Amino acid sequence: MECLVDINSRTVSSQVFTDPSVFALEQATVFSRSWLYVGHRSQFTRGGDFIQTYAGTIPLLLCLDDEGQFHAIANVCAHRGSRICQVESGHADKFVCPYHNWVYDNRGNLIAVPRRSSPGFDKSKWNLFRAVRVATYRDLIFATFSDTISLEEYLRDMTWYLDLVLNTSSAGTEVVGTHRSVIHCNWKIPAEQFGADNWHFQGVHGSMAKLGQRNEDPNHEESFHAWTSQGHMLICVAPKTEVPTTFAAYVNELSGKGRISPLQRRLLRCTIVMTIFPNLSIVFFPGMCSIRVWHPRAPGRTELWSWALGNKDAPDHIKDSNRKQVTRMFSPTGMLEQDDLEVWARVGSNLMNMPPTFRLCYEFGAGEESPSRPFPGNTTSLQSDTPAFAFYTRWAEMIAQGEVGRNGQ
Amino acid sequence: MANEIERLLYHEAHLLDSGLFAQWLDLLTTDLRYWAPARAELFRQEEREREGERLPLFDETKASLTLRLTRLQTGLAWAEIPATRTRRFISNIIADDESNGVVFVRSNFMLFKSRSFADETILVGCREDKWSRSDKWLLRERKILIDHCTLENVSVLV
């Protein structure tokens, strides 16, 4: 196998995006040891509610029990692996597998096997495969399948940025969805782009760039990339001028309540796009916000699930405008999404068709010194491969740790 | 009238398949509502009853559709460079009786798309339209029920 991520040449092997053994390895390492976004608090109203999603490739049920605890359990019967729950969301205090009618509670415990008993059969050995821990940050629900660091520690510097979209109102946020689309490339291509690629905007979205008002001056304090050692990435792009919109008036009103700092208020007039390692992204334009997960399905196939995200107590016209803009820009029919989906499909098939020695360039911006900025995390000017390379460096570290573990060292 | 409505829908399909977008826009009223609910993996009745609560796949006005089509003229809209070859088949047309100059029309569509040498997909669904007759037929409302829960890139209108 080629060196997957080469720190010296700042290159990434095409196998990172194409090789089935790399895909399996990253499930066993990157996905099993990260905190994965599995749902939003607003998708649940009472104990017994559940939603279906994926945790990496694992089909998942996220359930809220009667004590207010979330449980992330595989939607995979312990008996023969059948899918236990067929609908994407609903309310149930137990799940009956359609194959042989094994019955599980919403914590994933096997509670009954129908018709007859078997001497010595211990039900408690056959609970569903489930996450080790589930935790929330604001309204976002994460699960992990390992005994890793706490969610707060995992998110660390990114909470300051997450609060821009999650903590402007005491009522919290809500999601409306779900949009689902197929992306014909590896999940890391969109995850990287959403966290670290402002550059593509002028190219891929040339048709829309003309309409926007973006200030990409490399020395502009509010136009920058940020990233953390945990692999999280963020793009912030200042507007040329702040236009007095109804959303700006709404943000001013919220700022008065003191939940966000004046420094955070400055960024709420910008375009903000971030990826929380590994596969959760949020895109915010003033007045529009989409939250999305890049579900890995195969080396060259990803499913995007996305929702409009906004304050639960926002006025109706703010909610309505947010939803319309998410549909028009970032749905499977969206004017920005369409062009991304097209370009990603070409990247996906091209990488599959190149020799395994083919490597991608992440050298641009290396060694560059950019003005320091008063925002959390490492920062640099726009149009640099450095934050994206940090994502792959973190990814490669986790792959390497897994290999050490597998070899028993 | 059924025959007239059938010819109208075939004409509209021809305009979209041929990229005659300005002529297609001329078929829309200025207060057009054009929308497509997202589908969900739910029991049939629940899926229908709650479709308005979900985030639509299209939620358009004549102005936003004009923007979508104007975007394609910039030469920078990569989803449609070169333009997708489309062929749509409109069938199962049911037209209600005209009342106050408005006719409710339901039709099924099958839309074949081909691009980039060998990428071929089919988009299938149903449309519920309200057409109004003044000096010519104009579309004032279209609800598109797309029969896919997970979508391939939708860079075309239906």
Interface residues (C-beta under 8 A of the other chain):
Chain A: Q52 Q86 V87 E88 S89 G90 V176 G177 T178 H179 R180 S181 V182 V204 H205 G206 S207 M208 A209 K210 E303 W307 A308 R323 K324 V326 T327 R328 S331 P332 T333 M335 E337 Q338 D339 L341 E342 V343 A345 R346
Chain B: A36 A38 A40 E41 L42 F43 E53 R54 L55 P56 L57 F58 D59 E60 S64 L67 R68 R71 L72 T74 G75 L76 A77 W78 A79 E80 S116 D119 C149 T150 L151 E152 N153 V154 S155
